[in-house]
Amino acid sequence: MKDWERGVKILADEGKLRGVMLIATGLHAAGIKRGGDRLPGRRGREAHPDLLLLPLHFRAFLLARNPSLKSKLPSFSEWKNQTLFQAAQEIALRADQIASQFTAYLRTGGFPRSIRDEVEHGRVKQDVYRLYRDAFVGDLARIGRRESLLRELVQWIINRRENPFDWSHAARETQLGTHPTVREYVEDAEAAFLWYVLYKAKNLGESLRAPRSSKRVYFADPFAFHSLRSWVFGYDNAWQATEQFLADPNNLGYLVESIVAAHLRRKFGDKIFYWRNGQEIDFVIFREEKRQALIEVKYQAQINPDNAKALAQQGGGVLLTKDRLAYAPEKNVLAIPVHYFLALLEV
């Protein structure tokens, strides 16, 4: 329903919604979000009036696939490396279970139908890739975005991987034409929960983004990535394309970093940035105007001291690894396997 929020506004202003709970829902995620944003002061007194039914994060996925772990899987509420290290040591006893489920999550993401297919058939069928692709593309088409331009933009972003870019850069290398158009497409796709956009921090002491800084785009779910990748590159067998993609360590590292970014964004909101100024740190997290944590992702077989050098110089942080667990209290640097960290993180 086009401009549905106008009717709600009129009813609210006339006092006809007193004592009424109104629920707006539907398939058009971007339209619902935008409509809600246009109703300031008319959405009740709740601090968080939006109920987001997002794909399962990894901890929820793990517990859904292994219900017996529910009473055995700790979490951490206080973000201290020592606390996190102790929790990681506890779940290391179930390392094989968690690692195998993370491998499955890399393929299916948190969508119910992709998860069910993998459980029942050992693979995700082609129609499920098409189902979610059509949902994302259709959502953006309903607000006037052209499918051909969206396809080109998605392909361009996938080819760039995690490298930062600015709007004008994307405009020059695609058919979108101008940087305002690129920005609209990227931000509309973010509103439709296709991906998250992260900005560079102004500095490591303030929760502000650098003016006109380059952006990084991270897909909101691994299966969303796979379904759109199979679409833009025209793969007839999307499951096979997914398996081939994940067989490359560089591809795997890229997708893991994207999963971490999505989990942190869901946990901490938009006060997450990256840092680059001679040194590079993947994620800088702020909470209540104070820096909460620094996180670097190194999903690789070998870890060396240089991988944590920037973290150590900035007072410590978390190094997310493929399989190494270690804590250096003198540097306040914790190395923890990604799947342990995500299993402990309550989103």
ABEGO torsion letter per residue (X at the ends): XBGAAAAAAAAAAAGAABGBBBBBBEABAAAAAAAAAABBGAAEABABABBBBBBBBAAAAAAAABAAAAAABBBBABBBAAAAAAAAAAAAAAAAAAAAAAAAAAAAEABAAAAAAAAAAGBBBAAAAAAAAAAAAAAAAAAGBBAAAAAAAAAAAAAAEABBBBAAAAAAABAAGBAAAAAAAAAAAAAAGABBBBBBBABAABBBBBBGBBBBBBBABAAAAAAAAAAAAGBABAAAAAAAAAABAAAAAAAAAAAAAAAAAAAAEAABBBBBBGBBBABBBBBGGBBABBBBBBBBABBBAAAAAAAAAAGEEBBBBAABBBBBAAAGBBBBBAAAAAAABBX
